[in-house]
Amino acid sequence: GLFVTDYFTRTPRKLSPFRSFASIELFHFHIPEDTVIAVWNLITFKEQGGTFGDHCPDRSITVYFRSGAPSVINPLHTHFPRDTAVPGSFALTLTWTLPNRTTGVFNVTSPLPGDWFLAAHLPKDEGKISVKGLYEECQYLFQPQLIVQRLVNIAVLYPGHVTEQTMGPHNRSSLYKVFVPSYTSRVLVEVLRCRGTEGCPLWLRVRAKAPPLHNSTALDCREHAPCQLALELPFWQHWYYVLVEKHPGVPGPVSFQVTVQITDCSRPSLARPPFLPSSASMNMPHSFGSAGGLGLGDSSPPASPNGTKHPVSVPTASPTSERCWPVRPTLRNELDTFSVHFYIFFGPNVSVPPDRPAVFVINLLPVLDSGGVLNLELRLNVSSLCGENVTVFGCLNHEVPLTTGDNTSVTCETESLAGFLLSVNATASLSRLRIPYPQTGSWYLSLRSLCATEHGFEPCANVTAEVYLRAYLSPCINDCGIYGQCKLLRTNNYLYAACECKAGWNGWGCTDNAEAFSYGFQLLSTLLLCLSNVMFVPPVAIAVRSHYLLEAAVYIFTMFFSTFYHACDQPGIVVFCIMEYDVLQFCDFLGSLMSVWVTVIAMARLQPVVKQASAGRGCIGLGTERTQPDWYSVAPQVLYLLGAMLLSMALQMDRHGLWNLLGPSLFALGIMAIAWTARTIRRRHCYPPTWKRWAFYLCPGALIAAAAVLLYAFVETEENYFYIHSIWHLLIAGSVGFLLPPRAKPSRRLGPLPRRKGCGYQLCINEQEELGLVDPAVASINSICTS
């Protein structure tokens, strides 16, 4: 046939260590129909600081593949919630072949058409809490690329018609496809009039949705005459592919005929009529909404390009074929994203008669509904059993209802189907089923009542069981419980939901308590983080005693919001929030940075320096006295206000950035260094002048602050966060008590000199030397008045 190659790619994304499904990177692809091979090229490379990360460690990358919906993964081997069905997926681990780049290839022969999802993540890390921007982290970027090769102009088989084909010596196979509509109970594929040099050296293979593989349903025509392959309970509304393959080593041409017969289960005595509606003749799926049969077309389908079609006689179905029962639809009621309720007409109580099953259909929209959880609940009304030992079995199958045979009703499995089994009886009257990330399409629920006897289950006599049926779609399982948060995530235009657990709880629904924190530990951690802020009380007392009222107000602000922020930030159930979390976090960060800012500015003692810089200019008055403005007393307050505004802006831009802490601290330290240097040069003596101030206050305070910063930046992890961060509170508050300068003693200033009569000109020069800790009484004040 003719092949067409398509290419798809996705933008590289940064991978994260696995903690929950919320930390994975999800990629969405769409594989077209008639695809014979799909090749994923998996590209991974390292980056560090905008360059290639040659020195980054090699960390294994796990990639998951699944068709129809995202993969339900469990790399940490945690427990799933009860009554949860875990769909399978394929996993691949990439190994590094180059220092900064590696490439993996994943081939899928004859993949299922439709949506495919790739999920990738890094291994779980050690839980190190690193300060953003402290050092360049290693980034692992992952980019998948998809190349598909599909066949075009595949010959279409029409039920009840014969297609003739001659396979030349150099041809190995012929591929066909036939569309199976709804309410089809049996598909029969037959090879007729097969002629070859060695009898009928052909293999007949059939597969749904995609071209057959080596392990698909197959039949050797040399060993079976007639060569007929029957498929019971085929998938509805899908293409079936028929592959006629020649045995290897067979010389010469082989001629044969292929025909397909489809049995309408709504009328078991008839097969599909030889003519189909015009929509089917145009290779378009056609949905038959009623169980009464098909609408007949008036024209025959066109001839196939590789053969001739002739009507054939339609044999009647075997007398053992069972009827298919009417399918009751459900009403879809969308409440929110992934919050959909499916209501049953004349429900939710359902009567299950003893002689036939009750079949319901739940339609999940493509792409939109695959990112949530499909929930199903059966509750038996025990009073309706009339004392009989009745068990109601429910089979949930995808794309076709399973209603034939007692054994299949109990196991919900056949050779080609695998469904989910639910059962309720007088002892266990409630049954639940949860399917995370269900495949979209039609899900059929078949309810059947059977009575338990000595020989197993048998059809009941005259008991009609009543069952309460509830089906709905939810974002997460039980909303992730009290120790989890259900998050709505997005990958480009695809939405999906996942749980993010806390307080040591794990699992898909945050129900695995193997590593969970106890209530005592949660209470202890909360008390440590909150009560450690009481250490700010001594700095507040020192600031008030030294007349640093503005600084004391900032310390009180920090202590208050840090206490209630950590009370609201706890991962467990010991949580207390007085306002919104984001407001508490902003105020806590702002208070911490403002505490550093006002402490360093207070240590600089800018008011005497600015005042000294303005001394000597004096005041010159002519006729009337002019007083000098005292603008230098406002300089520290200007810096306080400017720092508050700039810090608020920086926190709004990036609340966790490193320079939000280092920038203001270094700027304030620079101002302090300039002020101290100016005093040292002017006085020709080191400032502060006393060694006791350096030995008992400045050096211990600086060492305590440095130790706090080192703990915060390099030691803090998720496991020791409660202890290390509490120590951080104690050290920072303790360093403030040491570094805050002593009380500024009042300076003695001369008042204005009395003006002599007749003096038309007066020059006044006032000078005062600021000596820090030295009593200002020893300062000499020179006043020179010249008239």
N, C-alpha and C positions, 0 to 999 in steps of 0.2 A: 504494500500500500504506500500511500504518500504520507510522509512524516512532516510535521511542522514543529519547530523548536521555539519555545517561549522562555523568557528570562525575567526573573523577579529578584529584587534586592531590597534590603531594609537598612535603615540608618544604624550605624554602630552605637551601642549603648554600654554604659558603665555597669559592670556586674557588681553585686553586693554579696557579702557572706550570708548564708542562709540562716534565718531565724524563724520565719514563717513564710507562707505563700505570698505575703505582702512584700517580701524582700526579693522576689525573683523578677527577672525580666522576661516578658511575654512577647512573642512575635507571632503575627497572624498572616497566613498565606491562604491562597485559594487555588486549588488544582482544578483545571478544566476537565470536562468529560473526555473520554476516549484517550486518556493518557496511558502510555505503555511503560514509561519510566520517568521517575523523578529523582533528581540528584541535588542534594543540599551540600553546598560548599560552606563550611563553618570556619570563619576566619576569626582569630583571636590575637590581639597584640597588647603590649604593655606600654604604659605611658607614665612618666614621672616628671612633673614640672614642665609640661609642654614638650618634652623630648622623649625619645625612646627609652624605656625602662630596662636597660640591659642588666642592671644590678638588682632588679626586683626578683623576689623568690618565685619559683615555679609553683603555682597553686593550681590544683586540678579543677577543671571546669566540667560540670555535669549538664548535659542537654537532654531534654525529654521531648518525645514526639507523640502526638496523638491526633487522630482524625475526628472531626466533628465537634470537639470541645477541648478546653484546656486540660492538661494532665493533672490528675490528683496525685501529688507526690508526697512522699514521707521519708525523706533522707535521714531523719533523726530516729526513725523507728519508734515513734510514739503511738499511743493508743487512739483509735478513732472512737467517736461517740457511738453509743449503742444504736443498733438498727440502721447502720450506715453501710451502704454498698459502695465499694471502692472499685471504680473502673480501672482497667489495666492500661499501661502505656509502655513505650519503649524508651530506655535510657542509654545514653552514650557518654563516656568519659573521655575528654580530650587530654592528650599528653603533649608536652612541649618538645618540639624538635629543633627550634632555634632559640637563641637567648631572649629575643623580644617578640617573636611572632610564631604562630603555629596555625596549621590548617588541617581540618578534618573533613572527611567526605562520608555522606550517608546516602545510600542508594535505596530506593523503594521501587520494585518492579510492579507494574500494574497497580498503582495506588488508588485508593478510593477517591472519587471526585468530591469536590466541595472544600470545606474549611479544614485547614490543618493548623495546629498550634505548636510552637516551640517554646519551651521554658528553659532558662539557663540561670545558673547561680554558682557562686564560689562556696567552698566548704565553710562550715561554721568557725568563726574566729574565737579568740580568747576573751572577748568582751572588753578590750582595752578602750577606755574613754580618752580620746586624744583631743587636744585643743585645736580648733580649726585654724590653719595657717601657721602652726608652729613649725612644721616641716612638710616637705613635699611627699604626699602619700603616693603609693603605687596604685595605679588604676589599671584595671583589666577590662578591655573593651571587646565586645563580641558583636560580630556582624554575620548574619546568615544570608546566603544567596541561594536561589532556587532556579534550576534549569529543568524544564519539562519537555518531553518529546511525545507528541500525540499524533494519532492517526486521524486522517480525514477521509470522508466518503466511505465509511464503513457500511457494508451492505446491510439493509434492514430486512428482517424476516417478518412476514405477516401471518398471523395465525390462520391455519386452514389452507395455506398456499404452499406450493412446492417451488423450491429454488434449485435449479440445475447448475452444476459446477463441474469443471474439468480442471484438475490439478496437474500442471505440467511436470516434466522430470526435474526441473530446477526449482519448483515451488514446494515449500515444506508444509504450508498451512493456509487455511482460509478462515477469516474472522467475520462473524455476523453478530447482529444484536436484535433483540426483540423487546418491545415495551410490554410490561405486565401491569394492567390496571388494577384498581381496587376490586375486592370481592373475587379474587382468584384463589382457588384452593389447590390447583395442580397445573404444572407445566410439563408437557411431554415433548421432548426433542427426539426426532427420529431421522436416521440416515437410511435412504432407500436406494435401490438399484446401484449398489456400489460395485464397480467393476475395475479390477486392476490385474497386474500380472500375477499376483499372489493372493487371489481372493479379494478381501476387503481390508487392506493394511492401513486402517485408520484408527485414530484415537478421537473420541468425542468428549470434549470438556465443556463444562458450563459453569458460569460464575455470575453472581449478581453485582451490579454497579460498576464493575471494572473487568478488563480482559482477563481470561483465566490464567492461573499459574500452574506449576507442576503438581501442586497438592490440592487443586480444585477438584470438584466432583467430576469424575472421569469414567469412561467406559471404553473397553477395547472391542472394536467391532469384529475382530477376527474370532473372538471367543463367544460372542453373543449374536444370535440371529433370531429375530430381527434386532438391529442396533437401535435400541430405545433407551433413553435416559429420562427418568421421571423425577420431578422435583415437587415434593409435597410442601404445602404452606409456603409459597414463595413470597418474597417481599413485595408489597403493593407499591404501585406508583414508582417503579424503578426499571431501568434497563437491565436486561439479562444478556450476557455475551456468550456466544456459542463459537467454540474453536474446533475446527475439524483439522486434525494434524496427521500427517503421514508418518508412518513408521520410518525410522532412519535406515538407510541402506536399501530402500525399495526402489528399483529402477522403473522407468516408464511412467506414463501418465496414469492417473486414477480419476475416473468419472463417478459422480454420485449425485444424489438429490437430498436436500435438507428440508424438513417441514417441522412446524411447531404447532402444537395443539394446546389451547388454554381452556381449562374447565372453570365455568362460572359456578361458584359455590352457592350462590343464591338460587340457582336452578340446577341441581346436581344431575338431572337427567339429560342436560344439554351441555355441549361444549360451546366455545365461542363461535358465533356465526362467521362465515367466510368473509364478510365485509365489515370493515371498521369505520368509525366516524372519520370525517375528513381531517379532523385535528390529529388523529393518530397516523393517518397516511402521510401527514406532513412532518412526522417524527417529533410531534409535540405531545407531552403527557396530557392525558385527559382524565379528569376525576369524575367517577360515577358516584353520585351522592346517595342513591337509594339502593336498597337491596333487591329491587325488583328486576334488575337486568340492565341491559345496555340499550342505548339509542343506536339505531341502525342507520348506516349511511346509504346513499343511493348510487354511489359510484365505486368501482373497484379500485384498489390501489394501483399506482403505476408500476411498470415492470422494473425490475432491478437492473442496474447496468451490467451485471456480470451473469445474468441468467434469465430464465423465463419462469413465470409463476403461473400455476394452474390450480384451480379449485380441486380439492379432494374431498372425499366423503368423510364425515365427522362421526366417529364411533361414539356410542353412548358411554357414560362413565360407569365405572364398576358399581355394583349394587352396594358395596361396602362404603362408598363415599358418603360422608356426612354433610349435613347442611351447614352453612354458615349463618349465624344468627344476626339479626339487625344490630347495628352499632348505634348506641345512643350518644349523641354529641354532648359536649359540655360548653357552658357559657363562660367566656373569658372576661374577667373583670380586673382591669389594671388599676391598682391603687397607687403604686410608686415604682421606682426603678427596682426590678427584680422582686416586686411585691405584687403577685398576681394570684387571684383566687379563681378556681375553676368550679362553677356551680352546675349541678345536674338538674335538668328539668324535672319537676315534680319530686325533687329531692329535698334534703340530703339523705333521707332514708330510702334504701333500695331494697326491693323484694327480690329474693333469689329463689325462683321456683325449683322444684326437685327434678324436673325433666329437661331443663335446658339452662345454659349459662346466661348471665347478664353481662353484656360487653359494652364498655365505655371507651371513648377516645379522648385523649388530651393532646392538643396540638401546641407544640412549642415553636415559636417563631425562629426562623434562621438567624443565627448570630446573636440576636437580642436576648434570648432566654438561656443561652448556654453558660453564662457566667454566674448563675445563682445555684440554688439547691432545690430540687424537686422533692416535695414532701407528700407522702401518702399515708393516710390513717384509716384503719378499719376498726369499727366498734360494733360488736354483735349485741343485738337485743335478745338477751337470754330468754325472756318471757315468750318470745315468738317460737321457740323450739318445741313447746308442748311436752317437755320431758324427754325428748329424743336425744340420742348421742350424735348430734349433727356437728359437722365441721365445715366451715365455709373457706374454700381455698380461693386465693386471688393470684392470678398470673399477670404480671406486668411485662409486656414485650414491646420491643421497638419495631415499628413499621409493619407489623402483622399480628393479628390476634391469635392466640393459641387456645383453641376451643375443641380440639378433636381428641377423643380417647380419654378414658379415666386416668390412665397412668400419666399421660402428659399433663393432665390437670393437676396432678399431685407434684410432679417434679418440675414442671415448667421448662422442660428441655426436650429437644429433639436432636437429630443429627446435625441440623443446620441452624437451629435456634437455641438461644440461651436467654432465659428471662429471670425475673425475680419473683420469688414465692412468698406469699403472705397467707397466714391461716389464723382463724379465730374459732373458738369453741366455747362451751360453757365454762371451762376452767380458765382459759386465757381468752378473755373477751376483747382484748385490745391488741392491735398489731400495728406497728409503724415501719415505714421504710423511708430512708433519706438517700437521695442520689446526688452527690455534689457534682457540679458541672455536667449536667445531662446533655446527651446528644439531642440536637433539635430534630424536629419532625413530629410524626404521630406516634404516641405511646398508647397502647391498647391494654386495658385492664379487663380481664375475664374473671367473673365471679361464678363459682359453682359450688353447690352444697352436696356433700356426700355424708353418708352415715357409716360409722365405724361398726364393723362386724367381726366375727371370728376369722373370716377369710380376707380381711383388709377392708378397704373402703368400697362401698357400693352405692349406687344411686338410691336416694331416699324415696320413701313411698309417697306420703301426702303431707310433707312438712315444707312450708315456705318460710325460709329464714329471712329475717329483717336485719339489715346491716346499715350502720351509719357510715357514710363515705365522705371523706374530706381530702381534697387534693389542692395544693397551693404551691406557689413558687416563692421562695424567700431568699434574701441576699446571703445569709449565713445560717449555720445550724444553731437554733435556739439563741440567735443574736449573740453568739460567742460567750454566753454566760456572764457571770459577774466578774470574772477574771480575764475578760477579753474585750476587744473593741472590733466591731465589724467595720471594715474600711471598704469604700467604693473606689476602685482603681481603674485607670484608663491607659490603654496602649493605643496610641493614635485614635482611631474612632471606635475601638472595641472596649466595652465596659465589663468589668468582672469584680466580684466581691471576695474578700478573704478576711480571716480573723487574725488579729495581732494580740498575742497573749501577754500577760504581765504577772508579776509576783511569782515567777518560777513555774507557772502553769504552761503546758504545751499541748500539742495536738491540733487536729483540724478544727475542732470546736472549743479549744481551750478546756478540755476535760481531763487531760492527763496530769495527775498530781504527783508524779514520781519525784519531781524536783520542786514542788510547790513550797512556798514560804508558809510557816505556821502563823496562826493569829498572834501568838506571843512575839514572834520575830518581827512581824509587821508593826505591832505596837511599839516594840523597842526601837526599831529604826525610825519611826515617826517621832518618837520622843527625843531621840538623839539629835535629829536634824533640827527640831523645833527649839528644844531647850538649850542647845548649844549657842543660840543667839542671845541668851541671857548674858553672855560674856560682854555684850556691848554696854551693859549697865555701868561698869566702872569707867569706861571712856566717857560716857555721858556725864557722870558725876564729876570727873576731872575737868571736862570742858565747861560745865556750869560753874565750877569753883574758880576756874581761870578766866571767867567772863567771855568764853567763846560760845556765845549763845547760838549763833548760826550753825557752827559745827555740831553742837549738841543736838539741834533740830534734825540735821542730816543723819546723825547716828541713830536717833530714835526712829526716823523714817525707815532706815535700813533694817533695823532690828524688827520692826513691826511687819514689814512686807516680806522679809526673808522667812520669818516664822510662819506666816500664813501661806506663803508660796509653797514651802516644803510640806505643810500640812495638806495642801491640795494636790501636790505633785506625786503622792505616794501611789505605787502600782497596785496595792491590794485594796482591802475594804476599809482600812483605817484611814479615811480620807475626810477632810473638812475644808470646804471652800466657802469663803465669805463673799467672793465675787468671781467673775469670769477668770479662767485659768490664764488667758493671755494677758489680762491686765495685771494679775499678780506677778507673772513672770517679768513683764516689762518693768514694773516698779521695783522688783527685787534686783534686777540687773542695774537699773539706773541708780538705786540707792548704794549698791556696792561700789560702782565707779565714782559716784559723787563723794563717798566717804574717803576714797583715796585722794581725790582731787582737792577737797577742802582741807584735808590734813596736811598735804604737802604745801599748799598755798599758805596755810597758817604757819608752818615751819619757816617759810621764807620771810615773814614779817616785812611785808612790802611798805607799810605805811611810814615807818621812820626813814626808809631808804629814799622814797619819793620825796618826803618832806625835806630831807637833807639836800637832795639834788636841787630843790627849789630855794634853798636858803642862800643868802647873799644878794639876791636880787632886790630884797627890801621893798619898801614902798615909798613912793615919792608923791608928796601932796603939795598942791599949790592953792593957797587960799583956804581949802578945806581938806580934811584928812581923808585918805583913800585906804581901805583895808584890803589885804591880800585874800583872794578866794582860797578856801581850804579844800581844793580839789584832790589833793593827795590822800585825804582820808577816805575817799570813795574808791580808790584804785582796787583794793581787795574785793569789795563788793561787786565791782564790774567784772572781775575775773570769775567770781563765783557764778554770777548770772550767765556770763558767756559760756562757761564750762557746762552748766546745766543744759543750755540750748544745744550746744554742739554734741554733747553726749546723747541727748534725746534723738537727734538726727542720726547719729551713728548707730544707735541701737535699732532704730526703725529700718535702717538699710541692711544690717547684718547683726543679729542679736548674739551670735556665737563666734564672731570673728575675733582673732587674736589681737588685732590692732585696736579694737574697742577698749581693751584693757591697757595695752602697752602705749598706745598713742597718747592718751591723756596723762598717763603716769610719767612718761618721758618728758612731755611738754612741761608738766608741773615741776618735775625735778630740774629741768633746765632753768626755769624761772627761779627756783630756790638756789641753784648753783650760782646764777648771776648775782642774786641779791647777797648771798654770803661772800662771794668774791669781791663785790663792791665794798662791803664793810671791811673785809680783810685788807684791801689795798688802802682804803682811806685811813684805817686805824693802825695799819702796819702791824697787825697782830691777828692771829688765827681766830676765826669766828665759828662757833661760839667760843668764848674766851676761856671757860673753865674746863678742866680735864674731867671733873665729876660729871658734867653734862654728857661728854663723849663716852665715858666709861660705864655709867649707870643708866643711861637713857638711849642715846642715839645708836650706839653699837648693838646693844641687846635688841632694841626695836627693829633695826635693819636686819639682824640675823633671823629674828622670828618671822618677819615678813618674807624674807628670802626662802625660809623653810616652807612657809605656807604656799608660795608660788611653785616650788619644786614638787610638793605633794600634789598640788592641783594639776600640774602639767604632765607629770611623768609616772605617778604612782596610782592614780585613781582608775579603778576598773568597775565594771558592773557589779561584781561580787562584793568588793570592799567599799562601794560608794557610800554606804550609810556611815561607816566609821571614818573614812578619810575626809569626806566632806564636812562631817561634824568637827573633826580636828582643824580643818581649814577655817571654819567659823571661829573657833577658839583662838587660833594663832593670829588671824587678821585683827580680831577685836583686841587681843592682847598687844599687838604691835602698835595699834593706834594709841593705847594708853601710855606706851613708852615714848612714842615720837611726838605727841602733842606738846608744843612748847609751853612753858610756864606763863603765868599771868603777866600781861604787859602792864608795867607800873606807870602811873600817870606822870606826864611831863609837866614841868613848871614853865609857864610862858608868861612873859611880861605883858602887862596891859598897855594900852596906848599912853604915851607920855602926855602930860598936860601941855597944851599949846600956850606959849607965851603971847602976851598981847604985843601986837606990832610985828610979830614974826610972820612974814609973808611966805617963807619957804622953809620946809622941814624935811630932812633926810633921816630915815630910820632904817637901821640894819640890825636884825636879830639873828643870832646864830646859836645853835644848840647841837651838841654832839651826842649821838645815841650810842650808848655803851652796852646794849644787850642786857646782861645780868647785873651790870654795875648800877648802883643806886644813882638815879638822875640828879640827886642833890649835889653830887660832886661836879656836875657839868657846869662849865663857866658860861655865863651869858653876857655877851658884850652888846652894849647899846651905845650907839654913837648918834648923837643928835647935833646937828649943825644948823644953826639958824643964820 
